[in-house]
Amino acid sequence: MRTSEEAREAGLYASECCGVELIFTQGDTFWRCPQCQRLCEWELLEAAVSVRDLESLELAGITVE
């Protein structure tokens, strides 16, 4: 994903230029790299489960530990 695009999923992302790691939620707009201030590519390192998804699982009777 590139600077100014929206995150398709929540998670921990790293800028490809400087390796800065930031958390973005689904729908957030990717920033410029906070270290070098350039437009950059963001790579998803680790996806996160949203509160909305957890609530849906709880309503379905599924326990998440």
Phi and psi in radians as a Rosetta constraint file:
Dihedral C 1 N 2 CA 2 C 2 CIRCULARHARMONIC -1.900 0.35
Dihedral N 2 CA 2 C 2 N 3 CIRCULARHARMONIC 2.811 0.35
Dihedral C 2 N 3 CA 3 C 3 CIRCULARHARMONIC -0.887 0.35
Dihedral N 3 CA 3 C 3 N 4 CIRCULARHARMONIC 2.380 0.35
Dihedral C 3 N 4 CA 4 C 4 CIRCULARHARMONIC 1.452 0.35
Dihedral N 4 CA 4 C 4 N 5 CIRCULARHARMONIC -0.115 0.35
Dihedral C 4 N 5 CA 5 C 5 CIRCULARHARMONIC -1.497 0.35
Dihedral N 5 CA 5 C 5 N 6 CIRCULARHARMONIC 2.820 0.35
Dihedral C 5 N 6 CA 6 C 6 CIRCULARHARMONIC -1.614 0.35
Dihedral N 6 CA 6 C 6 N 7 CIRCULARHARMONIC 2.482 0.35
Dihedral C 6 N 7 CA 7 C 7 CIRCULARHARMONIC -1.199 0.35
Dihedral N 7 CA 7 C 7 N 8 CIRCULARHARMONIC 2.281 0.35
Dihedral C 7 N 8 CA 8 C 8 CIRCULARHARMONIC -1.407 0.35
Dihedral N 8 CA 8 C 8 N 9 CIRCULARHARMONIC -0.437 0.35
Dihedral C 8 N 9 CA 9 C 9 CIRCULARHARMONIC -2.576 0.35
Dihedral N 9 CA 9 C 9 N 10 CIRCULARHARMONIC 2.689 0.35
Dihedral C 9 N 10 CA 10 C 10 CIRCULARHARMONIC -1.308 0.35
Dihedral N 10 CA 10 C 10 N 11 CIRCULARHARMONIC 2.568 0.35
Dihedral C 10 N 11 CA 11 C 11 CIRCULARHARMONIC 2.846 0.35
Dihedral N 11 CA 11 C 11 N 12 CIRCULARHARMONIC -3.029 0.35
Dihedral C 11 N 12 CA 12 C 12 CIRCULARHARMONIC -1.607 0.35
Dihedral N 12 CA 12 C 12 N 13 CIRCULARHARMONIC 2.190 0.35
Dihedral C 12 N 13 CA 13 C 13 CIRCULARHARMONIC -2.107 0.35
Dihedral N 13 CA 13 C 13 N 14 CIRCULARHARMONIC 2.648 0.35
Dihedral C 13 N 14 CA 14 C 14 CIRCULARHARMONIC -2.159 0.35
Dihedral N 14 CA 14 C 14 N 15 CIRCULARHARMONIC 2.428 0.35
Dihedral C 14 N 15 CA 15 C 15 CIRCULARHARMONIC -1.307 0.35
Dihedral N 15 CA 15 C 15 N 16 CIRCULARHARMONIC 2.383 0.35
Dihedral C 15 N 16 CA 16 C 16 CIRCULARHARMONIC -1.272 0.35
Dihedral N 16 CA 16 C 16 N 17 CIRCULARHARMONIC -0.429 0.35
Dihedral C 16 N 17 CA 17 C 17 CIRCULARHARMONIC -1.305 0.35
Dihedral N 17 CA 17 C 17 N 18 CIRCULARHARMONIC -0.814 0.35
Dihedral C 17 N 18 CA 18 C 18 CIRCULARHARMONIC -2.098 0.35
Dihedral N 18 CA 18 C 18 N 19 CIRCULARHARMONIC -0.126 0.35
Dihedral C 18 N 19 CA 19 C 19 CIRCULARHARMONIC 1.327 0.35
Dihedral N 19 CA 19 C 19 N 20 CIRCULARHARMONIC 0.274 0.35
Dihedral C 19 N 20 CA 20 C 20 CIRCULARHARMONIC -1.168 0.35
Dihedral N 20 CA 20 C 20 N 21 CIRCULARHARMONIC 2.318 0.35
Dihedral C 20 N 21 CA 21 C 21 CIRCULARHARMONIC -1.830 0.35
Dihedral N 21 CA 21 C 21 N 22 CIRCULARHARMONIC 2.255 0.35
Dihedral C 21 N 22 CA 22 C 22 CIRCULARHARMONIC -2.402 0.35
Dihedral N 22 CA 22 C 22 N 23 CIRCULARHARMONIC 2.692 0.35
Dihedral C 22 N 23 CA 23 C 23 CIRCULARHARMONIC -1.713 0.35
Dihedral N 23 CA 23 C 23 N 24 CIRCULARHARMONIC 2.254 0.35
Dihedral C 23 N 24 CA 24 C 24 CIRCULARHARMONIC -2.134 0.35
Dihedral N 24 CA 24 C 24 N 25 CIRCULARHARMONIC 2.463 0.35
Dihedral C 24 N 25 CA 25 C 25 CIRCULARHARMONIC -1.671 0.35
Dihedral N 25 CA 25 C 25 N 26 CIRCULARHARMONIC 2.868 0.35
Dihedral C 25 N 26 CA 26 C 26 CIRCULARHARMONIC -1.008 0.35
Dihedral N 26 CA 26 C 26 N 27 CIRCULARHARMONIC 2.273 0.35
Dihedral C 26 N 27 CA 27 C 27 CIRCULARHARMONIC 1.619 0.35
Dihedral N 27 CA 27 C 27 N 28 CIRCULARHARMONIC -0.230 0.35
Dihedral C 27 N 28 CA 28 C 28 CIRCULARHARMONIC -1.112 0.35
Dihedral N 28 CA 28 C 28 N 29 CIRCULARHARMONIC 2.625 0.35
Dihedral C 28 N 29 CA 29 C 29 CIRCULARHARMONIC -1.603 0.35
Dihedral N 29 CA 29 C 29 N 30 CIRCULARHARMONIC 2.260 0.35
Dihedral C 29 N 30 CA 30 C 30 CIRCULARHARMONIC -1.181 0.35
Dihedral N 30 CA 30 C 30 N 31 CIRCULARHARMONIC 2.367 0.35
Dihedral C 30 N 31 CA 31 C 31 CIRCULARHARMONIC -1.514 0.35
Dihedral N 31 CA 31 C 31 N 32 CIRCULARHARMONIC 3.022 0.35
Dihedral C 31 N 32 CA 32 C 32 CIRCULARHARMONIC -1.190 0.35
Dihedral N 32 CA 32 C 32 N 33 CIRCULARHARMONIC 2.808 0.35
Dihedral C 32 N 33 CA 33 C 33 CIRCULARHARMONIC -1.080 0.35
Dihedral N 33 CA 33 C 33 N 34 CIRCULARHARMONIC 2.185 0.35
Dihedral C 33 N 34 CA 34 C 34 CIRCULARHARMONIC -1.201 0.35
Dihedral N 34 CA 34 C 34 N 35 CIRCULARHARMONIC -0.273 0.35
Dihedral C 34 N 35 CA 35 C 35 CIRCULARHARMONIC -1.531 0.35
Dihedral N 35 CA 35 C 35 N 36 CIRCULARHARMONIC -0.881 0.35
Dihedral C 35 N 36 CA 36 C 36 CIRCULARHARMONIC -1.823 0.35
Dihedral N 36 CA 36 C 36 N 37 CIRCULARHARMONIC -0.126 0.35
Dihedral C 36 N 37 CA 37 C 37 CIRCULARHARMONIC 1.145 0.35
Dihedral N 37 CA 37 C 37 N 38 CIRCULARHARMONIC 0.285 0.35
Dihedral C 37 N 38 CA 38 C 38 CIRCULARHARMONIC -1.645 0.35
Dihedral N 38 CA 38 C 38 N 39 CIRCULARHARMONIC 2.798 0.35
Dihedral C 38 N 39 CA 39 C 39 CIRCULARHARMONIC -1.110 0.35
Dihedral N 39 CA 39 C 39 N 40 CIRCULARHARMONIC 2.511 0.35
Dihedral C 39 N 40 CA 40 C 40 CIRCULARHARMONIC -2.642 0.35
Dihedral N 40 CA 40 C 40 N 41 CIRCULARHARMONIC 2.991 0.35
Dihedral C 40 N 41 CA 41 C 41 CIRCULARHARMONIC -1.666 0.35
Dihedral N 41 CA 41 C 41 N 42 CIRCULARHARMONIC 2.482 0.35
Dihedral C 41 N 42 CA 42 C 42 CIRCULARHARMONIC -2.015 0.35
Dihedral N 42 CA 42 C 42 N 43 CIRCULARHARMONIC 2.282 0.35
Dihedral C 42 N 43 CA 43 C 43 CIRCULARHARMONIC -1.933 0.35
Dihedral N 43 CA 43 C 43 N 44 CIRCULARHARMONIC 2.286 0.35
Dihedral C 43 N 44 CA 44 C 44 CIRCULARHARMONIC -1.262 0.35
Dihedral N 44 CA 44 C 44 N 45 CIRCULARHARMONIC 2.107 0.35
Dihedral C 44 N 45 CA 45 C 45 CIRCULARHARMONIC -1.640 0.35
Dihedral N 45 CA 45 C 45 N 46 CIRCULARHARMONIC -0.725 0.35
Dihedral C 45 N 46 CA 46 C 46 CIRCULARHARMONIC -2.640 0.35
Dihedral N 46 CA 46 C 46 N 47 CIRCULARHARMONIC 2.117 0.35
Dihedral C 46 N 47 CA 47 C 47 CIRCULARHARMONIC -1.293 0.35
Dihedral N 47 CA 47 C 47 N 48 CIRCULARHARMONIC 2.690 0.35
Dihedral C 47 N 48 CA 48 C 48 CIRCULARHARMONIC -2.147 0.35
Dihedral N 48 CA 48 C 48 N 49 CIRCULARHARMONIC 2.672 0.35
Dihedral C 48 N 49 CA 49 C 49 CIRCULARHARMONIC -1.642 0.35
Dihedral N 49 CA 49 C 49 N 50 CIRCULARHARMONIC 2.276 0.35
Dihedral C 49 N 50 CA 50 C 50 CIRCULARHARMONIC -1.370 0.35
Dihedral N 50 CA 50 C 50 N 51 CIRCULARHARMONIC 2.767 0.35
Dihedral C 50 N 51 CA 51 C 51 CIRCULARHARMONIC -1.042 0.35
Dihedral N 51 CA 51 C 51 N 52 CIRCULARHARMONIC -0.677 0.35
Dihedral C 51 N 52 CA 52 C 52 CIRCULARHARMONIC -1.047 0.35
Dihedral N 52 CA 52 C 52 N 53 CIRCULARHARMONIC -0.751 0.35
Dihedral C 52 N 53 CA 53 C 53 CIRCULARHARMONIC -1.148 0.35
Dihedral N 53 CA 53 C 53 N 54 CIRCULARHARMONIC -0.699 0.35
Dihedral C 53 N 54 CA 54 C 54 CIRCULARHARMONIC -1.109 0.35
Dihedral N 54 CA 54 C 54 N 55 CIRCULARHARMONIC -0.734 0.35
Dihedral C 54 N 55 CA 55 C 55 CIRCULARHARMONIC -1.091 0.35
Dihedral N 55 CA 55 C 55 N 56 CIRCULARHARMONIC -0.673 0.35
Dihedral C 55 N 56 CA 56 C 56 CIRCULARHARMONIC -1.109 0.35
Dihedral N 56 CA 56 C 56 N 57 CIRCULARHARMONIC -0.700 0.35
Dihedral C 56 N 57 CA 57 C 57 CIRCULARHARMONIC -1.137 0.35
Dihedral N 57 CA 57 C 57 N 58 CIRCULARHARMONIC -0.725 0.35
Dihedral C 57 N 58 CA 58 C 58 CIRCULARHARMONIC -1.122 0.35
Dihedral N 58 CA 58 C 58 N 59 CIRCULARHARMONIC -0.705 0.35
Dihedral C 58 N 59 CA 59 C 59 CIRCULARHARMONIC -1.132 0.35
Dihedral N 59 CA 59 C 59 N 60 CIRCULARHARMONIC -0.528 0.35
Dihedral C 59 N 60 CA 60 C 60 CIRCULARHARMONIC -1.432 0.35
Dihedral N 60 CA 60 C 60 N 61 CIRCULARHARMONIC -0.048 0.35
Dihedral C 60 N 61 CA 61 C 61 CIRCULARHARMONIC 1.454 0.35
Dihedral N 61 CA 61 C 61 N 62 CIRCULARHARMONIC 0.303 0.35
Dihedral C 61 N 62 CA 62 C 62 CIRCULARHARMONIC -1.681 0.35
Dihedral N 62 CA 62 C 62 N 63 CIRCULARHARMONIC 2.254 0.35
Dihedral C 62 N 63 CA 63 C 63 CIRCULARHARMONIC -1.661 0.35
Dihedral N 63 CA 63 C 63 N 64 CIRCULARHARMONIC 2.280 0.35
Dihedral C 63 N 64 CA 64 C 64 CIRCULARHARMONIC -1.962 0.35
Dihedral N 64 CA 64 C 64 N 65 CIRCULARHARMONIC 2.161 0.35
